[in-house]
């Protein structure tokens, strides 16, 4: 036999073997999936779904609960009757296809079976959860009813035992309690006949109503207390106080209508009672706030009148003396002004002001006596009289304050004159010191600008002396001269510093520049110009500028160095 045929047979046998092994492996895999499907089916079928359904049936559900139960029960019947059988057929079909080596169809059948069982498992899970929820709801209702009933019984006991605290709201409270009790009875009926879901809703409603009623009941006693005790007591106090007020012959402003306001409070209390009876507690609270405002307003009116009476009695007794005191001050000021005006020029219209106060006092006195008569007759409310008394006292306070200021200003004139005289003496002394200081510098002469400033300042000082030596001194003019002279003298000192410093530095720089005179023609010419400016023109600043520029051109920084040495060693002038 040729080798090629042998090789072909061997290859063919190898292919057959490989195909067979692959088929067996694939068959095994599909078979394992089928076995897993069988196990999942058995596990699903063994679940105690039917037992759980039978247990719920014994509850004899009705209404909404029964409708829900029927839906879950029907779903289980359909699942157990049809879906399981259909799944059996698919699994059986997959086994046959797998055994006959039709792997593609077998695998497709297994995929479909796995998808089907997943849906069935989800359905079974839903059925069991639904059934469990019905059972659990029944259990919850059984346990919850006691808590709800305890809450209800506690509320009823609280209201019954403290009926007097609830006033007009008691009838409505008891009616609401009866309604809640009816809801509990309805719950019991539904729960006992097998409708736990609807019963749960009724129980929840009853519990919500109980809690809401409890919240209302908790607010009512405080409102009833205010409405029946607190405010009626205050109302009675105010009514009695008003009668005592009238008996003591007090008067009230025409805008104050006490009887009407008291009646308004009574009407508001009646309206509050209606709000409470109808459970309109927010409106009742708002009404009570308004009542409190009205009552507080009445208390404030009476207190204001009592206080005004005390204040009027106290202040009225001092008005006459206060006016007499202020008149005496005015008289003394007139004498003082007459005396002071002989030595000083008065520019503040003091005499006119004092005469104005005199007229004002005469008017105040006339009005005060009329007011005191009215007070004596007790013909007007004290609150109004008190304002008039306060106005008079306040006006007298202002007059006295202004009188005191005028008196202090008059007494201060002598002090201001003494200060101005001392300043003038100081100015005169400093002028002489400046003059001696400049003379000691031995300058060839003084610039006209400096001389004008010096003589102007000296003349200002002499003018100040003249003003101070007048028979009647004008202190305002003198003080102005002192201020102007102070500034002039300060400027003169600065000008003196500038004059002396420039002159001395110009001399020092020219002396230093002489070392370059024979070797530098420009320096020689600059020294000549600077000397001419210094000796003939007496322009020491220009002389300094001329020589400093020329010297710095030959020896940079020389003028600054010499200037620094001068200022560092310069003695402080006597006038500083």
VENBELLIN-V716842 format. One line per field, one symbol per residue. ss: DSSP state (A for helix, B for strand, O for the rest). burial: 1 if it has 24 or more other C-alpha atoms within 12 Angstrom, else 0. A space follows every 10 residues. Layout:
ss->???
burial->???
This chain:
ss->OOAAAAAAAA AAAAAAAAAA AAAAAAAAAA AAAAAAAAAA AAAAAAOOAA AAAAAAAOOO OOAAAAAAAA AAAAAAAAAA AAAAAAAAAA AAAAAAAAAO OOAAAAAAAA AAAAAAAAAA AAAAAAAAAA AAAAAAAAAA AAAAAAAAAA AAAAAAAAAA AOAAAOAAAA AAAAAAAAAA AAAAAAAAAA AAOOOAAAAA AAAAAAAAAA AAAAAAAAAA AAAAAAAAAA AAAAAAAAAA AAAAAAAOOO OOOOOOOAAA AAAAAAAAAA AAAAAAAOOO AAAAAAAAAA AAAAAAAAAA AAAAAAAAAA AAAAAAAAAA AAAAAAAAAA AAAAAAAAAA OOOBOOOOOA AAAAAAAAAA AAAAAAAAAA AAAAAAAOOO OAAAAAAAAA AAAAAAAAAA AAAAAAAAAA AAAAAAAAAA AAAAAAAAAA AAAAAAAAAO OOOOOOOAAA AAAAAAAAAA AAAAAAAAOO OOBOAAAAAA AAAAAAAAAA AAAAAAAAAA AAAAAAAAAA AAAAAAOOOO AAAAAAAAAA AAAAAOOOOA AAAAAAAAAA AAAAOOOAAA AAAAAAAAAO OOOOOO
burial->0000000000 0000000000 0000001001 1011001101 1001100011 0110010011 1100110111 0110110011 0011001101 1011101100 1010011011 0111011001 1011001101 1111101101 1101100110 1110110110 0000111111 0111011001 1011011101 1001111111 1111011011 1011011011 1011111100 1101100110 0100100001 1100000100 1100110111 1110111010 1001101101 1101100110 1101110110 1100110011 0110011011 0011011001 1001110001 1001001101 1001100100 1100100001 1111110111 0110110011 0010011001 0010011001 1011001101 1001101100 0010111001 0011001101 1111101100 0111101110 1100110110 0110111011 1111111111 1111010000 0011011111 1111100111 1111111111 1101000110 0110000000 000010
